[in-house]
Amino acid sequence: MPREAPYRALADVLRARVLSGEWDVGERLPSRARLAEEYGVGRNVVQRAMDRLIDEGLLEGRAGSGTYVRTPRERLRLVRSRHHERRDGSPRRAGTSAGARPDLRERGRADSWDAHSQVRVPAPEAIAERLAIRPGDLCVTTHYEFLAEGHPVQLSASWEPMTLAGGTPIVLPETGPLAGKGVPERMRSIGVVVDTVVEIPRPARATPVHANLLGISAGDLVLRIERTIYATDGRPVETADIVIPDARRAVVYEFGVER
């Protein structure tokens, strides 16, 4: 193997063997020890090469079992639009668009969701900073699992300050008169007008909890979107961490052009 980045060279060799059909879909690859002996490299080199192919979606690791050729999956579009956010309470309030251009329309979009809320949860330091409150200030937190045809496609953990909606009918996002209507409409009902949404997308690795909920492997690539919604006076009214499995969804941002 070349002296420079030997794991990359090994990944190229293993990729070619997988694509040639040497191992069938669902078939277990030889052990790291066997591949290390075959190519005269260390096991850590084999592991890094396999990790690279797992990132590419060619392989999947199964805890306690080994590494397998992954069943090909279509990577569907998830459209996040600046102009056409829906306000009718559908799962697309998480950022997808009904009004996107035809070539950007998503397939396999979420058609239902499960949600669980807790009240009076102390804000961790990072969440407090995003909401412009003090660490430990009480919040309402809601965990969402978005489903497409019964299969999980997206997770979201939302935080709202108790001082904002506490004691009002909208304190719980998924119960009450405006259940499921989305942050803008809920806030409007208590006199708070939303006008800005800021999203920061970052690549990340699936935690064991994410992997279990999304049906992927721990360590798989995911897109983590840090979203914060602001009122017209500049105060944050909600912040959320959205997790999307990279191998299944291609996130597309749509922006209009000022005329």
C-alpha positions in Angstrom: 0.0 0.0 0.0 1.2 3.6 -0.6 2.9 5.2 2.4 0.7 8.3 2.3 -2.9 7.8 3.5 -2.9 4.0 3.2 -6.5 3.8 4.4 -7.6 5.9 1.3 -5.9 3.4 -1.0 -7.4 0.5 0.8 -10.8 2.1 0.6 -10.4 2.5 -3.2 -9.6 -1.2 -3.4 -12.5 -2.3 -1.2 -14.9 0.0 -3.1 -13.9 -1.5 -6.4 -14.5 -5.0 -5.0 -17.9 -4.0 -3.6 -19.0 -2.3 -6.9 -17.8 -5.3 -8.9 -20.2 -7.5 -7.1 -17.6 -9.6 -5.3 -19.8 -9.4 -2.2 -23.6 -9.4 -2.6 -25.9 -6.9 -1.0 -26.3 -7.8 2.6 -23.2 -10.1 2.6 -20.7 -9.8 5.5 -17.2 -8.6 4.5 -14.1 -10.5 5.8 -13.0 -9.5 9.3 -10.6 -6.6 9.9 -7.9 -9.1 10.9 -8.3 -11.0 7.7 -8.2 -7.9 5.5 -5.3 -6.5 7.4 -3.3 -9.7 6.8 -4.4 -9.8 3.1 -3.2 -6.2 2.4 -0.3 -6.1 4.9 -1.7 -3.1 6.9 -2.8 -2.5 10.5 -6.3 -3.1 11.7 -6.7 0.6 12.3 -6.1 1.2 8.6 -8.8 -1.3 7.7 -11.2 0.3 10.1 -10.6 3.8 8.7 -11.1 2.4 5.2 -14.3 0.8 6.2 -15.5 3.9 7.9 -14.9 5.8 4.7 -17.1 3.4 2.8 -19.7 3.5 5.5 -19.8 7.3 5.1 -20.3 6.8 1.4 -23.2 4.5 2.0 -21.6 1.4 0.5 -21.2 -0.5 3.7 -23.0 -0.6 7.1 -21.6 -1.7 10.5 -23.7 -3.9 12.7 -22.8 -3.8 16.4 -21.3 -7.2 17.4 -21.8 -8.7 14.0 -19.4 -7.0 11.5 -19.5 -4.9 8.4 -21.9 -5.6 5.5 -22.6 -4.4 2.0 -25.5 -2.0 2.4 -28.7 -2.2 0.6 -28.8 0.7 -1.9 -31.3 3.4 -0.8 -32.6 6.2 -2.9 -31.6 9.6 -1.4 -34.7 11.7 -1.4 -34.9 15.5 -1.4 -35.9 17.5 1.6 -36.7 21.1 0.5 -36.2 24.0 2.9 -37.7 27.1 1.3 -37.2 30.7 2.3 -40.5 31.9 0.7 -43.1 29.1 1.0 -43.1 28.0 4.6 -46.5 26.3 5.3 -48.4 27.5 8.3 -51.2 24.9 8.3 -49.6 22.6 10.9 -48.4 19.9 8.6 -45.0 18.3 9.3 -43.6 20.5 6.6 -43.6 23.4 9.1 -40.2 22.0 10.0 -38.9 23.7 6.9 -40.1 21.9 3.7 -42.0 23.6 1.0 -45.2 23.1 -0.9 -44.4 25.9 -3.3 -40.9 24.9 -4.5 -40.1 24.7 -8.2 -41.1 21.4 -9.8 -37.6 20.2 -10.1 -37.1 20.8 -6.3 -40.2 19.1 -5.1 -39.5 16.5 -2.5 -40.6 12.9 -2.6 -41.0 10.7 0.4 -41.8 13.7 2.6 -43.0 13.4 6.2 -46.7 12.7 6.3 -47.1 12.3 10.1 -45.2 12.9 13.3 -45.1 11.8 16.9 -44.3 14.3 19.6 -43.7 14.3 23.4 -43.5 17.5 25.5 -42.2 18.3 28.9 -42.7 21.5 30.9 -40.5 23.3 33.4 -37.2 21.8 32.0 -34.1 23.8 33.0 -32.3 25.1 29.9 -28.8 23.8 29.4 -26.1 26.4 28.8 -26.0 26.0 25.0 -29.8 26.2 24.7 -30.0 29.2 27.1 -27.5 31.1 24.9 -29.5 30.5 21.8 -32.7 31.6 23.6 -31.1 34.6 25.2 -32.1 33.4 28.7 -30.1 32.2 31.7 -28.9 28.6 32.1 -31.4 26.8 34.3 -34.3 29.0 33.2 -37.4 26.9 32.7 -38.5 25.8 29.2 -40.9 23.6 27.4 -39.1 21.0 25.4 -40.7 18.9 22.7 -39.2 15.9 20.9 -40.5 15.1 17.4 -40.2 12.0 15.3 -41.3 12.8 11.7 -42.5 9.8 9.7 -42.9 9.0 5.9 -45.1 6.0 5.3 -44.5 5.0 8.8 -40.7 5.2 8.6 -38.7 7.8 10.6 -37.0 10.3 8.4 -36.3 13.2 10.7 -35.9 14.1 14.4 -36.3 17.4 16.1 -35.8 18.7 19.7 -37.5 22.0 20.3 -37.1 24.4 23.2 -39.3 27.4 24.1 -39.0 29.7 27.2 -41.7 29.1 29.8 -41.8 32.9 30.4 -43.2 33.3 26.8 -46.1 30.9 26.6 -46.4 29.6 30.2 -49.9 29.9 31.5 -51.4 30.3 28.1 -53.4 27.8 26.0 -50.4 27.3 23.7 -47.9 26.3 26.2 -47.8 22.8 24.8 -47.1 22.8 21.0 -49.1 19.6 20.3 -52.1 20.1 22.5 -54.7 22.9 23.0 -56.6 24.9 20.4 -53.6 25.5 18.1 -52.1 22.0 18.4 -49.7 21.3 15.5 -50.2 24.8 14.0 -46.5 25.7 14.1 -44.5 28.3 15.9 -45.6 31.5 13.9 -49.4 30.8 14.3 -49.1 29.8 18.0 -47.0 32.9 18.8 -49.3 35.2 16.9 -52.2 34.0 19.1 -50.5 35.5 22.1 -49.5 38.7 20.4 -45.9 37.7 19.4 -45.2 38.1 15.7 -42.4 36.0 14.2 -40.4 37.3 11.2 -37.1 35.6 11.1 -35.8 32.0 11.0 -32.1 31.3 11.2 -30.7 27.9 10.4 -27.1 26.6 10.9 -26.5 23.3 9.2 -23.6 21.1 10.4 -22.5 17.6 9.5 -22.5 15.3 12.5 -22.5 11.6 13.5 -25.6 9.7 14.7 -25.6 9.1 18.4 -26.9 5.7 19.6 -30.2 7.4 20.4 -30.5 9.0 17.0 -29.5 5.7 15.3 -32.2 3.8 17.3 -34.9 6.2 16.4 -34.0 6.6 12.7 -33.1 3.0 12.0 -29.5 3.7 11.0 -26.2 2.8 12.5 -24.5 4.7 15.3 -21.8 6.9 13.8 -23.6 7.3 10.4 -23.4 10.7 8.9 -26.4 13.0 9.7 -27.1 16.7 9.0 -27.8 18.6 12.2 -29.6 21.8 11.7 -29.6 24.4 14.5 -32.8 26.4 13.9 -33.8 29.5 15.9 -37.0 31.5 15.4 -37.1 35.2 16.2 -39.9 37.7 16.9 -40.0 41.1 15.3 -38.4 42.7 18.4 -35.4 40.4 18.0 -36.0 38.0 20.9 -35.7 34.2 20.2 -39.0 32.4 20.8 -38.0 28.9 19.9 -34.8 27.0 19.1 -34.5 23.4 17.8 -32.0 20.8 16.8 -33.1 19.0 13.7 -31.4 15.7 12.7 -31.7 14.3 9.2 -29.9 11.0 8.1 -27.5 12.0 5.3 -27.7 8.6 3.5 -31.5 9.0 3.0 -32.1 12.7 2.5 -30.5 15.4 0.4 -31.3 18.7 2.0 -32.1 21.4 -0.6 -32.3 25.1 0.3 -34.4 27.3 -2.0 -34.0 31.1 -2.1 -35.8 33.7 -4.1 -34.0 36.6 -5.9 -34.9 40.2 -5.0 -36.5 42.0 -7.9 
